[in-house]
Structure formats: C-alpha cells, structure tokens
Amino acid sequence: MAKPKTIIIEGAPGGKVTVEADGFTGKTCVEATAFIEQALGPPASKRRTKPAYNQPVKTNLRTKIGG
C-alpha cells in the first residue's frame, strides 16, 4: 500500500513558514508544493532529503513573510 501524500504548512512567530511534503517521490513533491511557493514568494532556502531505498522524498521549503 502506498504511503499517503501529505503537505504540512507551519507558521512561526516572526513570519517564518515551513512547508514539508511527505509521501511524494522524486520531483513530484516540488510540483505538489509549487502553488504554495507561488502564493508566498520564493523560499529563503530549500532542502530535499535523499531518497533511501526508494523511499518517498521529503522537501522543506522555507520562506519569511513580511519584514
């Protein structure tokens, strides 16, 4: 059974937003979270985890909203 696909969006005081895509493989996580990046603007940083033994890839997108 395939792992469910989940996108977790967390906002922190000060405007930092973290987006985590779990259960996606390859670049599908980037495609799945593109609408968030489009809405919030380009991320301050991106981190992709390395797939191990063909496990789903996890991506964290971080951006700061406001000044």
N, C-alpha and C positions, 0 to 999 in steps of 0.2 A: 504494500500500500504506500502510495506517495505521501510524503510529508506535506502538511497543509502550508500554503503560502501566506505569510503574514508580513505586514508593514507596520512597524511601531514608530510613532512620532512622539518625541518627548520634548517639552519646552521647559527651560530653566529660567530662573530669575536672571535678568540682565539680557534676555533675548536670545540666548543660545538654544538652537534647535538641533536635536539629534534624530536622524532617520535611520532605522535599521530594517533591512529587508531580509527575511528569513524564509527558507524553503525554496528559494529560487536557484536555478543552476545557470552557470555561465553568465553571460551578459544580460539575461532576462531580468535580473534584479535592477540593473540600470534603467532598462526600458520601463519597468514597473514603477519606479520612483521618479521618472522624468517629470511628471506633472507637478510633483512637489517642488522640485528644483525650479521649474518654470514659475511657480507661484511665489516662491521665497527668494529667488535670485540665485546666482552661482554660489556654491558652497565654499566656505573658507578652506575646507580640506575634505578629501575623500580617502577612505581606507577600505580596501577589499581584502577579505580573508582568502587564503589559499585553499582551494578545494583539496580535501584529503580523501583518498579512496572514493572518488566520485561523489562525495557528499555535497549537498547544496552550498552555494556560495552566500556569504553574509556580507552586506555592504553597509557601511555607516557613512551617511552624508551629514556634514555639519555646516550650519550657516548661522550668522548672527543677524537678528532682526533689530533694526533701529541703531542708534549710535552708541 
